[in-house]
Each structure stands twice: as structure tokens, then as C-alpha cells.
Amino acid sequence: MLRRKYSVLMPLYEKDNPIWFRFALDSILHQTIPPDEIVIVCDGPLTKDLENELNRFISLEPTLYKIYRFEQNVGLGIALKKGIVLCGNEMIVRMDADDFSVSDRCEKQLAMFESYPEYSVIGSNVEEFTDDIHNIISHVILPENHDAIVKFAKRRCPIRHPALMYRKSAVLQAGNYRDYRHAQDYNLIVHMILSGALIYNIQEPLVYMRVSPLFYKRRGGLKQAKLVFRLKKEFFDLGFYTVKDFLISGVGNVIVCLFPNCIRSFIYKTALRR
């Protein structure tokens, strides 16, 4: 049986639901191979209920947790950048405070790293749900091998962020996280590809991702369109995108951002999901 040590990196934010946080953290604590370190980065002050929930977990096993607190909300990219540095193990599991990991998720990802030590990132397919974990709204099937992942990344993000296990050294070699709202995962994975990291997606859902009613709304508007354009322009400047890639992916994504929310929601649920 695999015994490799790994850290779990989880951001926590005042708008996170305490019940969902408990649900998410419990799923990590009950892994068939449990973590030996959980790094929680508090992105600004938390609500009293979240503090109580966090303190309850810490009191049960205080040596397991490493907590870092930002005095103000700094955003997910900056919070994760700090968290990566704080993680004490080479292997790091990403987890959000409102998702659910199946019990053998980490065992299967560790096994892949054991069998294929040349890989730097192991992700998986995911199930997207709302409200209740049994209310599945989308089965997200991602490209499996590295070449297919790189090809997919020329158009859109080829991974699901909370389903990743990655090597700390490879993340740092790629420059760590950057401050891209709703796109820090895509930015990181492209930089990792360019730095030589190999990526694989396990072809089964190992994580259930919660999709809130605001999910599609947050991915629209002029501010988001400008951010997407800046991100895709960076990919072009880095040589990852060709002119064709930039026109199809960059311009296309900007147009989707500017659509009314009802149309954007329909596109995400159909054309951008499988």
C-alpha cells in the first residue's frame, strides 16, 4: 500500500459556507491514504461560523494543520501562491472548501505518480453538481494524455483545478500562481506546460465540484472580458498560442464574456461541457 506523504492546499474565504467546508474537509480526512499536512490559507477575515468550524477541526488534530491568515482579501491566485510555499511536502493536493473528493482520490493519484514519476500534474474528470451531491448537472470529461491536454489547452483550460495533485517543485519552476481572477488555474497550467511539466488526467471522476448559481455570472461582464483578453494575449506573447489560436480562443472567449448571462450559461452547459 502506498504511504507517500502529501499536503492538502485549501483556501478559505468569508463567503464560504461552513457546512460545505465541513463536507469538503471531511472528504479529505477520510481518504484511504490520508494527508499528513493540511494547509489552509484564510483569504481575509472569516465569519464567526467559519472560524468555529475551522477551530473544531484543528482541536481534533492540531498537528495536522498549518493555517495562514491574510489580513485582507487578496484573491485566490495570491492566496494559493502563499499556500504553495507553505506546503511541507513535494506532493500537493488542491481542494476547494465546497467540493467533495471520493475516498480513494488521493490513493489513485499517488499511484499514478508512483507508476509514472516523469509526470508533474495528475488531474481527473469531475462531476459538477448544485446543492446536493446527487444533483449532477454535468459530467466533465477531460483529455487524458499530455499531448491531448496541450492541444486542448490551445482553446480552453484542460484541467479542473480542485481535482489536481501536483509536484511543488514543478509549480515553483513554472513561477507559481499569478493573480488572474477565475483563471489562475489556466494560467498556471500553461506556464507549467511551457516549463516542461507533463500532465495526465485520470479518466474517472475523483472530485465532485459544486457549481453555484453565480458560477456563470462571475464569468461574464466587461471586467472579465478584459482579464480573459490579457490572459490569452500573454499566452500568445509566450509563444504558446499561434495567431489562429489567439483569434479562436481569445476573441471567442471575450465574446462569450460579453453575452447576456442566460446565453453564456447555455454555452457553458452545452458546448463547453460534456
N, C-alpha and C positions, 0 to 999 in steps of 0.2 A: 504493500500500500504506500502511495506517495506521502511523504512527510515534509515536503518543501515548505519553507516559511514564506508567508506573503503578507503584505499590508493591504488594508482596505482604505480607500480615499473617498470620503463623503463630505460634500459641502452642506451647510445648514443655513437657512435663511428665515427671517422672521415670518414670511408668508407661507412657510411650510406647515402642513397640517400635523399636529403632534401624533394623532392616531396613525396616519400614513407613515410617519417617521418610525414609529414603533414597529409597524408592519414590515418596513424595509429592513431595519436593523436586525429584527428577529430572523429574517430570512438569511442574513449573513452569519449570524451567530449559530444557526443550525445547519451549516454546511457539513457535508460528510468529511471534508478536511477543513476545519475551522481556521480562521486567521489567528496570527499571534500578535497582531497590532491593528488597531482601527484608528485612523487619523481623521478627526472631524474638524473642519475649518468653518467657524461661525462667521458668516459674511455680514458683519454688523450685529447690533443688539438683537436678541431673541425675545419672543414673547415669554411671559411667565410660564405658560403651559409647556412650551418647548423646553425651557430651562428645567422644569420639573421632570420632564420625560428624560432629558439628557442626563440629569443628575441621578435619576433612578438607575439607568444603565451603568453609569460609572460606579455607583455604590456597590453593585453586584460583582464587579470585577475591575477594580480601579487600575490595575497594572496593564490592562489590555488597551486602554485608551490614551491617545495623545490629542489634546484639544488646543487649538489655536483660535484666538478671537481678534478679528478686526474691529476697531472702534466704530467704523462707519461701513456702510455697504460699498464694496469696491467692485462688485461684479464677479461672475463665475470664472472668467478667464484668469483674473488676478488671484482669486481665492484658490483655484486649482494649482496655479504656478507655485504658490507658497506651500500648498499641501504636498506637492511632489518632492520638494526639497526636504520636508519634514519626515517623509516616509523612510523608515529604517531598513526596509528590505528592498532587494532588487526587483522582485515581482510585486506589482501593484494592481489591485482590482479596483476599477471605478464603480461607484454605486451612487445613485441619487436617493434622496430622502423620501421618495414617494413611489419607488418601484419595488419589484419583488424578484429575487433570484431563486431559481429552482435549487433543490437541496444539493445536487451534485454538480452545479455550475462550475465551481472553482476546481473541483477534482478533475473534471474533464478538460478545463483549460490548462491546468498544471500538467496533465498527461500529454497534451499536445506539445507543450514546451519541452517535456522530457523526451518525447519522440523526435521532435524537430527543433533542436537547440538553435538553429540558424534563424528562427523567427523572433521578431521583436514585439509583435502585437498579435493577440488571439482574440477575435470577437465572436459573435454568433448571430443567428437570426433572432428576432424578438416577436413577441405578441404585444400589440398595443390594445389597451383597454381603457374604459372610462368607468368611474365609480367603483364597480365591483370587478374583481379579477376574472370572473366568469363572463363578463360582458365584453368579449373580444370584438374590436371594431376593425382590426387589420392584422393580417399575417405578413410580417415584413421578411422577405427572403432576399438576402444579400449575396453578392458574388463571393465565391468560395476561395479560389486560389489567388496568389499575388498578382499575376498578370491580368486576370479578370477584374480584380479590385482596382488596379491602376487605370485600366480602361474606363471603368465605371466612374472613377474619381474625376475624369475629364468632364463629366457632366454634373454629377452631384455627389454628396457625401456617401462613401462606400461602407460606412460602419454605423453602428448605433452606440453612442457614447457610453451609456451606463452598462453596456454589455462587454466592455473591454477589460482584458488583463494585458498589461504591457510591462516591459523592462524599464526601470527607472533610468538606467544609463542611456537607453535609446531615446527616451523623451528629452533628456537633458542635451544629448548630442544634437537633437533637432531644434534646440533653442527653447524648449519648454513651452508652456501655454502662452498665448498672447491675448490681448484684450479685444476679442471680437464677439459682440453680443449675438447670441444664438448661433454662432458659427465658430467658436473656439475649437470645437472638435474637428471640424472640416479643415480648418487652418493647420492644426497640429498634425493631422494625418498626412496632409500633402507635404508638409515640411519633413515628416519622418520618411516618407517615400523618397524624397529628394536627397535625404541624408543616407540612404541605403538600407533602411529598415524593411524587413519582409513581413507581410501581413497575411493572416488567414482568418476566414470566418467559418466557424463550425456550423454545419448545415442542419441545425435544430435550434428551436427557441429555448435559450437558457435564462432569459430575462423577460419579465412582463413589465412593459413600460406604461405608466399612467399618462393618458393624454387628456388634458383639461379642456373645457370649452374655450379657453383663451389661447389654446395652442396655435390655432391658425391665425387668430387676430394679431398675435405678437409677431408673426412673420410677414406682416404687411405694413404699408404706410411709407411715406417718403423717407423717413429716417432709416428704416430697414433697407429700403431700396439703395440708398447711398452707401450703407455699410456693405451690402452684397456686391455692389459695383467695385468698391475699394478692395474687397477680398478677391474677386475674380481678376481685377487688374493686377493685384500682387502675384497671383498665380501665373498670369501672362508674363509679367516682368521677370519672374523667376525661371521662365522657360518651360514651366510645366504645361501651360496651355499654348496651343497654336492660335493663330488668328481665328481659325474656324471654331476651335473650342471656345474661345472668348466670346465670339458672336453668338454661338448657340446657347452656351451655358450662362454667360454673364448677362447678355442682353435679355435672354429669355427669363432668367430669374428676376431681373429688375422689373420686367413687365408683370410677372406674377405678383410681385410685391405691391404693385400699384392697382391690381384688380380689387373690386369690392370683396369683402370678406366671404360672402356666400359663394362666389365663383372660385376664390382661392381655396376655400375648404373643399369644394368639389374636386378641384385639380389634385390636391394633396391626397384625397381619399381614393382617387381612381388612378390617374396617370402616374402619380408618384408613390403609390403603394401597390403591393402585390399580395 
